[in-house]
């Protein structure tokens, strides 16, 4: 049985997410110098989403 084309996920279409996962936010903060290893991971400051 085949899968209908509307149900297949397209790897070419990537939508810009408006929320980052915690590890992504930590990586962004490390690049900006606003996070150091050993700091708590709860209550992180907001970061802008990159494309």
N, CA, C and O of each residue as an XYZ file, in Angstrom:
204
protein
N       0.836     -1.174      0.000
C       0.000      0.000      0.000
C       0.883      1.241      0.000
O       1.852      1.312      0.756
N       0.564      2.196     -0.824
C       1.388      3.398     -0.925
C       0.835      4.508     -0.039
O      -0.326      4.495      0.370
N       1.696      5.450      0.235
C       1.344      6.596      1.065
C       0.901      7.742      0.166
O       1.542      8.030     -0.844
N      -0.199      8.397      0.536
C      -0.717      9.512     -0.252
C       0.308     10.642     -0.266
O       0.969     10.894      0.742
N       0.443     11.322     -1.404
C       1.482     12.349     -1.550
C       1.324     13.512     -0.577
O       2.312     14.168     -0.249
N       0.114     13.783     -0.109
C      -0.078     14.893      0.823
C       0.417     14.551      2.224
O       0.617     15.445      3.045
N       0.616     13.264      2.504
C       1.057     12.849      3.828
C       2.571     12.674      3.914
O       3.116     12.508      5.005
N       3.236     12.710      2.795
C       4.682     12.557      2.795
C       5.329     13.858      3.252
O       4.884     14.945      2.884
N       6.363     13.741      4.041
C       7.104     14.914      4.468
C       8.110     15.302      3.412
O       8.801     14.446      2.859
N       8.194     16.556      3.136
C       9.135     17.026      2.144
C      10.379     17.553      2.844
O      10.294     18.443      3.691
N      11.516     17.008      2.493
C      12.758     17.475      3.100
C      13.208     18.801      2.504
O      14.041     19.488      3.095
N      12.679     19.172      1.355
C      13.071     20.424      0.704
C      12.397     21.630      1.345
O      12.972     22.718      1.379
N      11.200     21.448      1.844
C      10.461     22.560      2.439
C      10.779     22.619      3.926
O      10.413     21.718      4.682
N      11.463     23.685      4.344
C      11.784     23.882      5.745
C      11.162     25.194      6.192
O      11.507     26.262      5.686
N      10.261     25.106      7.129
C       9.609     26.297      7.643
C      10.464     26.892      8.763
O      11.056     26.158      9.554
N      10.526     28.194      8.825
C      11.278     28.860      9.878
C      10.510     28.716     11.182
O       9.359     29.135     11.297
N      11.176     28.111     12.166
C      10.515     27.920     13.462
C      10.639     29.194     14.284
O      11.631     29.914     14.177
N       9.640     29.470     15.097
C       9.692     30.675     15.920
C      10.138     30.375     17.348
O      10.185     31.276     18.186
N      10.464     29.116     17.626
C      10.909     28.726     18.960
C      12.125     27.821     18.797
O      12.125     26.917     17.961
N      13.158     28.065     19.595
C      14.344     27.218     19.569
C      14.285     26.220     20.715
O      13.697     26.497     21.760
N      14.889     25.073     20.517
C      15.015     24.103     21.594
C      16.097     24.603     22.536
O      16.896     25.468     22.178
N      16.116     24.049     23.746
C      17.024     24.547     24.779
C      18.478     24.470     24.322
O      19.233     25.424     24.511
N      18.883     23.346     23.724
C      20.282     23.213     23.323
C      20.631     24.193     22.204
O      21.777     24.632     22.104
N      19.661     24.540     21.366
C      19.904     25.531     20.315
C      20.090     26.922     20.924
O      20.951     27.689     20.492
N      19.277     27.236     21.926
C      19.405     28.533     22.591
C      20.739     28.643     23.310
O      21.365     29.704     23.304
N      21.180     27.547     23.932
C      22.464     27.559     24.635
C      23.592     27.786     23.645
O      24.525     28.536     23.930
N      23.516     27.138     22.471
C      24.550     27.335     21.451
C      24.600     28.786     20.988
O      25.684     29.341     20.808
N      23.444     29.402     20.796
C      23.391     30.806     20.370
C      23.976     31.699     21.459
O      24.750     32.610     21.167
N      23.611     31.442     22.707
C      24.114     32.256     23.813
C      25.623     32.088     23.985
O      26.317     33.050     24.313
N      26.140     30.866     23.764
C      27.590     30.653     23.856
C      28.317     31.457     22.791
O      29.361     32.048     23.066
N      27.775     31.485     21.571
C      28.401     32.248     20.492
C      28.428     33.737     20.813
O      29.372     34.442     20.455
N      27.381     34.211     21.494
C      27.308     35.624     21.859
C      28.088     35.936     23.137
O      28.260     37.103     23.487
N      28.559     34.901     23.833
C      29.307     35.104     25.070
C      28.431     35.386     26.267
O      28.905     35.927     27.266
N      27.169     35.032     26.188
C      26.223     35.307     27.274
C      25.944     34.079     28.133
O      25.168     34.152     29.085
N      26.570     32.951     27.803
C      26.379     31.716     28.570
C      27.716     31.030     28.726
O      28.484     30.918     27.771
N      27.992     30.569     29.940
C      29.212     29.829     30.200
C      28.850     28.455     30.736
O      27.813     28.275     31.374
N      29.712     27.496     30.469
C      29.488     26.126     30.908
C      29.315     26.095     32.423
O      30.084     26.717     33.156
N      28.316     25.376     32.879
C      28.069     25.270     34.313
C      26.927     26.140     34.804
O      26.447     25.944     35.920
N      26.480     27.093     34.001
C      25.332     27.915     34.391
C      24.067     27.063     34.328
O      24.025     26.044     33.639
N      23.049     27.490     35.049
C      21.800     26.740     35.014
C      21.127     26.890     33.645
O      21.279     27.905     32.965
N      20.389     25.861     33.270
C      19.764     25.852     31.944
C      18.305     26.265     32.008
O      17.644     26.337     30.972
N      17.796     26.533     33.176
C      16.411     26.978     33.310
C      16.394     28.499     33.348
O      17.282     29.115     33.938
N      15.405     29.103     32.733
C      15.276     30.545     32.754
C      16.294     31.242     31.874
O      16.818     32.292     32.246
N      16.581     30.675     30.715
C      17.543     31.282     29.802
C      16.943     32.549     29.200
O      15.726     32.642     29.039
N      17.790     33.529     28.864
C      17.277     34.720     28.207
C      16.787     34.408     26.810
O      17.174     33.403     26.214
N      15.933     35.273     26.290
C      15.395     35.076     24.951
C      16.484     35.303     23.917
O      17.417     36.079     24.123
N      16.337     34.595     22.785
C      17.279     34.764     21.685
C      16.479     34.928     20.396
O      15.359     34.432     20.282
N      17.059     35.620     19.443
C      16.415     35.755     18.149
C      16.608     34.483     17.341
O      17.647     33.831     17.438
N      15.615     34.134     16.553
C      15.687     32.930     15.740
C      16.442     33.264     14.455
O      16.162     34.259     13.787
N      17.408     32.404     14.129
C      18.166     32.570     12.891
C      17.569     31.706     11.820
O      16.922     30.698     12.106
N      17.781     32.092     10.601
C      17.240     31.312      9.488
C      18.124     30.134      9.172
O      17.823     29.364      8.260
